[in-house]
């Protein structure tokens, strides 16, 4: 047992690399002296690690600063062009594929609409493969520089079998789909490039937690409201804890109405049957709302909101639209109360394209109903806000999955085929286009 627990020189070297890379990524640019103080490593260890990382093209100089009476100090940062990441969002209406550099600056993107064909597995696999090829081609990027591909999908993910990630998506008709195996077959990327497949609500939660509305919260629940409804909960006050203890919830399939509407999952009274954009479109159409038969969810929801909230120069509010949205707000408030009572979060964030669309109009009512349906003590400690990262948050969050693993390895590239699985203790990164915030325990 003692032999198995002994750390090798290689382990120590990898740990030192990880501490330096993670600290520079979150807090850089920093001088060598500042790195020593921040990581607790000796000046000799810092010099060795910095020289090694720089020789691999992962670090670059970022100017100099004056020191107190000594020579100017050179600042270091993680090189944005040190690798490439791909994030993919398999949403309800489209497959979105984005290529990023290490700073999470977007280099290329493409989308494939799903409206006509839904969630046909072969078509989704084809969209992912061709989308990856398109963004690499459009950016003139070398596939050999890919550090990994992150994919957010609807449903429950299992990773115990020999075929990698298997997806159970009851609402989209996927039953034990060996998604990772299907993607690997015919994928024109190097075999050592790892795939990280996870629930889309969870990738949204990771994105919001690290560089969105969840920053600084010990526990947060993040809702993804689109055509369907999902959520994730992230616990813990340190990077390691949060990477281990985040979980996706089938929140859309909690019951908000006994004997209620039939949900697309087959059950009755689910939150998704009332608060999902698809359900709101159907409910308004059934109530006589002025919609063409072929209106998609996004068009219908925008029209519903316009009817209920026409603005000061518009016609009077449509009472049917107002009543429908009032009931939607109550259903969401009751379901948010469940999150409060079950998980005691400091924050709850409403995101997803539909959540961000209805949020500005319904948030006060959602808060009011959540307070009425939840216990007073935890409710008083929970803030309910909108997500900050917009409709691209799932894609960006998906890209953080391979990025987190890369930083946890100390910036080492993957060398052998790696099955998708839970991210090892590490960090999530802050994209260049959003404000950096130092993360707790970044040297863990």
ZIZI-V808569 format. One record per residue. RES is the residue in one small letter. SS is DSSP state (H for helix, E for strand, - for the rest). OMEGA is omega in whole degrees, 0 to 359 (999 if undefined). Layout:
RES|SS|OMEGA / RES|SS|OMEGA
This chain:
x|-|179 / x|-|180 / x|-|182 / x|-|182 / x|-|184 / x|-|178 / x|-|180 / x|-|176 / x|H|178 / x|H|178 / x|H|180 / x|H|180 / x|H|179 / x|H|179 / x|H|178 / x|H|178 / x|H|182 / x|H|181 / x|H|180 / x|H|182 / x|H|181 / x|H|181 / x|H|178 / x|H|181 / x|H|182 / x|H|191 / x|H|184 / x|-|4 / x|-|180 / x|E|173 / x|E|177 / x|H|179 / x|H|179 / x|H|177 / x|H|178 / x|H|179 / x|H|185 / x|H|185 / x|H|184 / x|-|179 / x|-|178 / x|-|179 / x|H|178 / x|H|179 / x|H|179 / x|H|181 / x|H|181 / x|H|181 / x|H|180 / x|H|180 / x|H|181 / x|H|181 / x|H|179 / x|H|179 / x|H|178 / x|-|179 / x|-|182 / x|-|177 / x|E|176 / x|E|178 / x|E|183 / x|E|179 / x|E|180 / x|E|175 / x|E|177 / x|-|174 / x|-|183 / x|-|175 / x|-|181 / x|-|179 / x|-|175 / x|-|183 / x|E|179 / x|E|177 / x|E|181 / x|E|175 / x|E|175 / x|E|181 / x|-|182 / x|H|182 / x|H|179 / x|H|179 / x|-|181 / x|E|179 / x|E|174 / x|E|174 / x|E|183 / x|E|176 / x|E|173 / x|E|185 / x|-|182 / x|-|186 / x|-|184 / x|E|169 / x|E|180 / x|E|180 / x|E|179 / x|E|176 / x|E|183 / x|E|165 / x|E|185 / x|-|177 / x|-|185 / x|-|168 / x|-|182 / x|E|178 / x|E|179 / x|E|176 / x|E|173 / x|E|179 / x|E|175 / x|E|180 / x|E|182 / x|-|191 / x|-|186 / x|-|190 / x|-|177 / x|-|189 / x|-|173 / x|-|188 / x|H|182 / x|H|180 / x|H|178 / x|H|179 / x|H|178 / x|H|179 / x|H|181 / x|H|181 / x|H|182 / x|H|178 / x|H|177 / x|H|179 / x|H|182 / x|H|183 / x|H|177 / x|H|179 / x|H|183 / x|H|179 / x|-|184 / x|-|188 / x|-|177 / x|-|179 / x|H|180 / x|H|179 / x|H|179 / x|E|176 / x|E|179 / x|E|179 / x|E|176 / x|E|184 / x|E|174 / x|E|183 / x|E|172 / x|-|172 / x|-|182 / x|E|184 / x|E|173 / x|E|184 / x|-|188 / x|-|187 / x|-|182 / x|-|184 / x|-|181 / x|-|187 / x|-|176 / x|E|186 / x|E|172 / x|E|182 / x|E|186 / x|H|184 / x|H|180 / x|H|176 / x|-|178 / x|E|178 / x|E|179 / x|E|179 / x|E|179 / x|-|193 / x|H|181 / x|H|179 / x|H|181 / x|H|179 / x|H|183 / x|H|182 / x|-|179 / x|-|179 / x|-|182 / x|-|174 / x|-|179 / x|-|184 / x|-|180 / x|-|180 / x|-|184 / x|-|172 / x|E|178 / x|E|184 / x|E|181 / x|E|179 / x|E|183 / x|H|178 / x|H|179 / x|H|178 / x|H|174 / x|H|180 / x|H|179 / x|H|179 / x|H|181 / x|H|184 / x|H|186 / x|H|179 / x|H|177 / x|-|185 / x|-|180 / x|-|183 / x|-|175 / x|-|180 / x|-|176 / x|-|177 / x|-|179 / x|E|172 / x|E|184 / x|E|182 / x|E|174 / x|E|181 / x|E|176 / x|-|172 / x|-|171 / x|-|184 / x|E|175 / x|E|179 / x|E|172 / x|E|177 / x|E|180 / x|E|181 / x|-|168 / x|-|182 / x|-|179 / x|-|182 / x|H|183 / x|H|181 / x|H|184 / x|H|179 / x|H|181 / x|H|193 / x|H|173 / x|-|182 / x|E|176 / x|E|180 / x|E|171 / x|-|185 / x|H|181 / x|H|183 / x|H|165 / x|-|188 / x|E|176 / x|-|182 / x|-|177 / x|-|181 / x|-|187 / x|-|183 / x|-|176 / x|E|179 / x|-|179 / x|-|174 / x|-|181 / x|-|179 / x|-|180 / x|E|175 / x|-|181 / x|E|175 / x|-|182 / x|H|179 / x|H|179 / x|H|188 / x|H|175 / x|-|182 / x|H|178 / x|H|180 / x|H|179 / x|H|176 / x|H|181 / x|H|181 / x|H|180 / x|H|178 / x|H|179 / x|H|180 / x|-|178 / x|-|178 / x|-|184 / x|-|180 / x|-|171 / x|-|184 / x|-|185 / x|-|179 / x|-|178 / x|-|186 / x|H|183 / x|H|178 / x|H|182 / x|H|182 / x|H|177 / x|H|179 / x|H|178 / x|H|179 / x|H|179 / x|H|179 / x|H|182 / x|H|183 / x|-|188 / x|-|182 / x|-|187 / x|-|183 / x|-|183 / x|-|177 / x|-|177 / x|-|178 / x|-|177 / x|-|185 / x|H|178 / x|H|178 / x|H|179 / x|H|181 / x|H|181 / x|H|181 / x|H|175 / x|H|180 / x|H|176 / x|H|179 / x|H|179 / x|H|178 / x|H|178 / x|H|179 / x|H|178 / x|H|179 / x|H|174 / x|H|177 / x|H|176 / x|H|177 / x|H|180 / x|H|184 / x|H|184 / x|H|190 / x|H|178 / x|-|183 / x|-|172 / x|-|182 / x|E|169 / x|E|181 / x|E|176 / x|E|181 / x|E|188 / x|-|187 / x|H|180 / x|H|178 / x|H|179 / x|H|179 / x|H|182 / x|H|187 / x|H|181 / x|H|181 / x|H|190 / x|H|187 / x|H|178 / x|H|180 / x|H|178 / x|H|177 / x|H|182 / x|H|180 / x|H|178 / x|H|178 / x|H|182 / x|H|185 / x|H|184 / x|-|176 / x|-|188 / x|H|185 / x|H|179 / x|H|179 / x|H|181 / x|H|182 / x|-|185 / x|-|173 / x|E|181 / x|E|185 / x|E|173 / x|E|173 / x|-|187 / x|-|194 / x|-|174 / x|H|187 / x|H|180 / x|H|189 / x|H|180 / x|H|180 / x|H|179 / x|H|178 / x|H|177 / x|H|180 / x|H|179 / x|H|180 / x|H|175 / x|H|178 / x|H|179 / x|H|179 / x|H|179 / x|H|179 / x|H|178 / x|H|176 / x|-|181 / x|-|179 / x|-|178 / x|-|180 / x|-|174 / x|-|184 / x|-|180 / x|-|177 / x|-|184 / x|-|177 / x|-|176 / x|-|179 / x|-|179 / x|-|179 / x|-|177 / x|-|181 / x|-|183 / x|-|183 / x|-|169 / x|-|191 / x|-|180 / x|-|183 / x|-|184 / x|-|186 / x|-|174 / x|-|184 / x|-|176 / x|-|174 / x|-|178 / x|-|182 / x|-|179 / x|-|174 / x|-|184 / x|-|179 / x|-|182 / x|-|999
